[in-house]
Amino acid sequence: MFVAPAAHAAIDLIAMGSLSGSSAGSFADLSGLTGVLENGVAANNLGGIGSGLAWAGGNTFIATPDRGPNATSFNALVDDTSSYVSRFQTVDLALTANNSGTGLAYNLTPTLTATTLLSSTTPLTYGSGAGLGNQINGTPLGSGAPSINTASLNYFTGRSDNFNPLLPSSNPNNARLDPEGVRVSNDGRSVFVSDEYGPYVYQFDRATGQRIKSFALPANLAIANLSAQGSVEIANNTTGRVANKGMEGLAITPDGKTLVGIMQAPLEQDAKKNLRIVTIDIATGATHEYGYKLTTGSGVSEIVALNDHQFLIDERDGSGLGNGDAAVVKQVFMIDLTGAVDVSGQAGALSAVSKVLVLDLVSVLNAHGIASNQIPAKIEGMSFGQDVMVNGVLKHTIYFANDNDFVPGTAGANNFYVFAASDAELGAIYQAQQIAAVPEPQTYALMLAGLGLIGCAARRMKTKPSV
């Protein structure tokens, strides 16, 4: 593995913004959920939305909170997790030129426009809560099944005991889900989500949140002995993913045909600093594995496609705002899978892809007056967005978001940072994903009516279902 020095220092910060609420209220999302979780936190809490970030075209982005608010201590036997329903947030991240003469080149205005809950039409396995102690109010923990479940919809949640102990962690019928990476399909109608519990990669309908497909990942990523406590899982397994460090990042190639996931940390059977990249052919499900070696970071948070063979990887430490210390490592590397060795049959020290340092976020944010102890520890979401003009030059935007663990008082707000880079500064030719606009159902009906095509569309649907 060869790590080239940074050569693209011109990549710069052009905008910052934060999201602290919605039309539903301060730190409230648009799920419509009421009441509180087992730990006393509101079921509609708006937090952690920078675990994953995906461009959906225009100013629209999809953001995924992870398994929910577990920073509030209430039950160590479930790692303080709760029945927080898994979801994705739809966010408008509007950039407008800043003509004030001071500050950054652009203003960023984040607005939450929708919250979509994730569910399965097939039954899921939930924990009973038996033998797992009490809630903070002294009552039994109870079932992990959300109260909003119906006969036909079973919702995924972050509670760590929602699994079948007789099957490996790759069992797609487990109700526990810890969303991390997210990407949008080229037709705009579905989202792909990677997780840390399985690890899993699922495809969900973007409008309804219902699961469409589950991808079978390589068996060597899964663990055989499951526990509601991460420390017990680590102790009881010698192969597979480490607890809470599963498939943290997810990319999609510009043609929309291949998903590329990356593990946050080494598998139990792999050497220190050796991570795995997994490619998934969306049509066939075929997978390949490639090696990635950490430089100075403790793990990887995200991967995003530059084109069909080159990718940006967000490597970081756990230091910064939220961890009580100063951020040191928040770096973006470029890799190229062309000619990479498939490591599916390897263990220990893996054959690793070469990497080039493209951006040091700490250095750039410091240069803009942001102290290292104010840089979020968990800058996890990364996505390209629309191109913009900067000083007369057309540049690509790269958005970053943080996971604040639902504790804004400690880890800061739901923040977004926008950088701008040319192909020359990236050291590669960026090819944007072409995502189709998906009109709202009412808008689509009005559009057809205006064109006099409702009858025609209905006749076509009878003979040629949509795919």
N, C-alpha and C positions, 0 to 999 in steps of 0.2 A: 504493500500500500504506500502511495506517495501523497503527501499533503503539501500542496503548493502554498506559498505565502499569499497574503491578501494583495490583490492588484487592482481593486475596483473601489477605491476610497470615495469616488464621486457619488456613489449611491447615498442619497440623503433623505432625511425626514422632511415631509412636506405638510403633514397635518396630524392632529391628535384630537380625540374626542372621547367622551364617556357616556355610558347609559346607566341611569339610576332609577328608572321607572317606566311606566307606560300610562295609557289612558285609564288603566285600572288602579293606578296609585303608585306611591313610592315603593320601589323594590318589589313591585308586583308585576307578574307577567299576564298574558292574555288567555291563559288556559281556562279561566272560569272556575277553577277549583276553589273550594272553600274549606274552612276548618284548618286544623293543624296536623302535622305528622306525629309519629310516636315520640319524637324529641322536642315537641312543642313549637317547631318552626312552621311557618305558614306553608300550606301545600302549593300555593301559587308564587312562592318566593322567586324573584328574578335574580339569579346569581350564577357564577361559574360558567358564563356563556362563551368564554374564550377557549374552552377545551378543544373545540374544533371550529373552523371557519371555512365556508365555501362560497365562491362566487356563483350567483344564479342569473347573471346578466344585468346590465344597467347598474343601478345603485343597490340592487337587491342581493343580500347575502343570507346564507343559512348558518346559524351558530348553534353549537351543541353544548349544553351543560352536561357535566359528567353524572355520576350516580346520585348526586344530590347533596344536601347539607349534612355532613357527618363531622363537622368541626365542633359541634355541640356534644359534649360527653353525656351519655345517658345509658348506654349498654355496651360494654366492651365485648360481650359474647357475640355481637353482630358487628363489631368494629364501628359502633355508633352509627351505622347506616339505618335508613328508614325506608318506608314505602313511598318515597318520592317517585312519582310516575315519570318514566323516561320521556323526553320531549326534544323537539328542536324549535328554535326561535327564528322567525323571519325578521330580518332587520334591514331597514333602509339606511345606508351609509352615504349620505349626500355630500359631495365635495363641491365647494364653491370657491372661486378665486378670492384671495385676500388682497384687496387693493388699498389697505390702510397704510401701507408703508412700513409697518412693524409686524413682527411675528413671523409665522411660517407662511409658505406660499399659498396654502389653501386652508379654508375652514372646513371642519368635519362636523356634521350634524347627524348623530345616530338616533333613529326612531324605531321602536319596536312596533311591527305591524301585525304580527300573528304569532300564536303559539300552537304547535301541533303535537298532540300526545301520541306515543308510539304503542301499537297494540298488535295482537295476533288473533286471527279468527280461529286458530286451533288452540286447544287447551295448553296451558303452561303449568309448570310445577312451582308451587309456592311453599315456603316454609310454614310450619304450623305454629312456631314460636315455643313449642313445648321444650322445657328444660333450658330455656335461654334467658331466664331471669325476668326482671320487671322493667316497666317503663319508669320514667322519671317521677311519675305520680304514684308509683307503688303498685299499679295493677299489672297483671300478666302481660307479656309482650303481645301475644295474640298472633293470628295469621298474618302472613306477609301479602296476602291478596288485597289489592286496592278495593275500596268500597265502591268505586265506580265501575267495576267489572260487570258485564252483562252476560247473558247466555251465549252471545255470539262474539263478544269482544273481551279479550284478556289482555290487560295492560302490563307492559314491562316496567320493572321498578329497580331501584338501586339496592334494595335490601339484600345483604350478603348471604342469607340462608335460603334464598329462593332457588333451590337446585335439587336435582335428583342425585343422591349420594352413590347410587349403584352404577352410574354411567360417567364417562369422562367429561371433563369440563367443556368439551366441544358439543355437547348435547344441545341442539337448537330449541328444545322444549323447556329449557330452564327459563324461569321468569326474570332472573337477575340480569341486568344489563348495565354496563358502565361505558356509555358512549364517549368516544374520544375523537377519532377522525370522521370527517363528513365530506362528501362530494355530491354534486348534482349531475344527473344523467343529461346527455346531449339533447334529448327531447324535452327536457325541463319538467318531466312528469313524475320523476322519482328521485329519491336521495339514497345514497349508500352510506352506511355507518359502520365503523369498526369499533371494537370494544376491548376492554381489558380483562373481563371475567372469563371469556371462553379460551382464547380470543374468538370472537365471532366477526363476520362481515355479513350484514343484512342489507337487503334492498327494501325500502318502504315507499308506499305511495305518498307523493308529496302533498296531495290534497287531503287525504284521510288519515295518514299516519299508520295505515295497516301494512303489515309486513307482506311483501310480495315474494321474496326469495331469500333463501339462506345458502351461502356459499360454503362448501366443504373445504376447510383449510388443512394444510399438512398435519398429520397426526402427531408429529414431533413437537408441535407448538402447545398441545393440550396437556393437562395434568390428569392423573388417574385418581388421586385422593383429594377430595374436596372438603373444605371446611368453611364455616361462616367467619372464621378468624384467619386473616391473612398470614399471621405468623405460624399458625399450625399448618397451613397449606405448604408454606416454604419448608418446614421441618419434615413433612411427610412425603415429599416428592423429590426424585432425583433427575427427572426429565420434564421438559415442558416449560411454560412461561412462569415467571416469578409473580407472586401476588401483587396486584395493583400496577403491574408493569407489562401489560399485554400489548395488543396492537394499537399503539398510541397515535400513529399517523396514517393517513390515507390519501392517495393521489389518484387521479384519473387522467389517462392520456387524452390529448386534444381530440382524437377521433372518437372518444367515448367508448372504446372497445376493451380497454384494459385497466383494471384497478391495481394500484401498487401500494401495499401496506408496509409499515415498518414497525418492528417491536421496539418498545421503549428501552429495554435492558436485555442483557444476555439471557438465553435460556439456561435452565439448570445444567444442561449437559455441555454448554459452550464456555469457552475461556473468557476471562474478564475482558471487558470492552468490546467483545465481539457480538454484534447484533445481526438480526436477519431481516432482509427485505423479501417480501413475498409478492409475486405478480400473479394476478388472477385474470384469466380470459373470461370476460363477462358472458359470452355466448356459450362456451363449452365447460367452463369451470376449471379448466386446466391450470395448474400452478407451477411456479418455479421459485427457487429460493436463491438469494445472493447475500454475500457477506458485507457488512459495514463495520468499520472499527472506529470507536470513539476517539477523539483527540484529547480534549481536556474536560469535556462535559461529562456529567454523570448519567446522561440518558438523552434520548431523542424524543421530541414532542410532535414533530410534523414533517410531512413530505408533500411537495407540490410539483406538478409537472411543468417543465419548461417547454418540452416538445415530446416526441414519442420515445426518446431514449435518454434525455438529460433531465435531472430533477434537483430541486433545492431541498435541503434537509436542515431543520432547525434543531441544533444541538445546544443543550443548556445544562447548567448546574441547578441546584435547588435553593440558591441564595438570592436574597433581595427582599423587597417589600412583601410581607406575609410570613417571612421566615426569621425576621428580626436581625438581619445582617445586610451586608452589601452584595449586590449582584456582581459577579465576575465573568461568568461564561454564558453569553446569549449570542451564539454565532450561527451563521448560515453558510453551509457548504454546498457546492455543486458536485454532483456525481454523474457518471455516464455508465449506463448498463450495456453499452455496445461491447460485445466480446467478453462480458463478465462471466465468471465461472459459476455454474449452478452448484450450490453447496448442499443440496437436499440430502445427500448421503454423508455429509461431513458432521463432525462434532469437535469440540475443543477450539483450537485456533482455526478460524475460517478464512478461506481465500477472500480477501476484501477488495471492493472496488476502490479506485483512486478517487481522491476528493480535492477540491480547491476551495479555499476560504473566499467567500464572496462578500460577506457583510458581518461586521462586528457591531451588534446593536448597542452594547454598553458604551462603546467609544462614541458612537454617533449621538446617542441620547445624552451622554455627559457633555458633548460639545454644544448641545442645545440647552444646557443648564439644568438637566435632570440628574440629581445626585444618585449614585449607585444604590443607596439604601432606599430610594424612592422608585427604582425600577422593579416591576413585579417579579417575584421569584418564578412564577409560572407563566411565562410568555409561551403559549402553547399553540394557538390557532394561527395559521398562515395561509394566505390566499392571494392570487392575482386578482385585479379588478380592471376597470376601464382605463385606457390610456389617457394621459393628460399632457398639456403643454406646460413645460417648466422653462422659463427664460427663453421662449421661442423654440424649444426642442421637444419633440414628441417623446414621451417616456411611458414606461409601463408602471402601474401602481402595484405595490406589494403591501397588503394589509396584515397586521399582526394583532392578536387579541390575547388577553390574559384570562386565566382561570383564577378567580379570587376566592374559590372555595366557599362561596356564599357568606363570607365574613368581610364585608367592605371596610369595617372599622379597623381591621387588622391588615388585610391584603389589598386595600384600595378598591376603587370602583371597577365596573366592567369597562375596561379601557380598550381603545383602538388606536393603533399607530400606523400611519401610512407613509411608505417610502416610495421613491421614484427612481427608476433605473432604465437606462438604455440597453440595447443588446450588447453594445461594446462594454458597458460597465458590468453586465452580467457575465460576459465572456461566452455567450451562446445566443442563438437565434430563438427568441421566444415565439411560440405559436399559441395563440389564444384558443381556448375551448369555445366552440360555437354552440351556445345554449339557446334553444328555441324559447320564445316567449310563450307562456301559458296563460291565456286569458281566464278571468274568473268565469264560472258557468253562466252567470247572468249576462256578462259582457259578450260571451260567445253566442248566446241565443239572440241578443239584440243585433249582433253583427250579421248573423245569418238572415234574420228577418229583414234587415236593411237591404240585403242583397237579393232577397226573394228566393233564398236557397234552402229554407227549412225542409220543404217537401223533398227536394233533391237529396239533401243530406240524410233524411230519414230513410229514403229508398236505398241509398248506398250502404247505410249501416246494416240493413237487413241482409245484404249480400256480401259485404266485406267488413267484418268486425275490425275495430282498431287494434293495433298491436303495440 
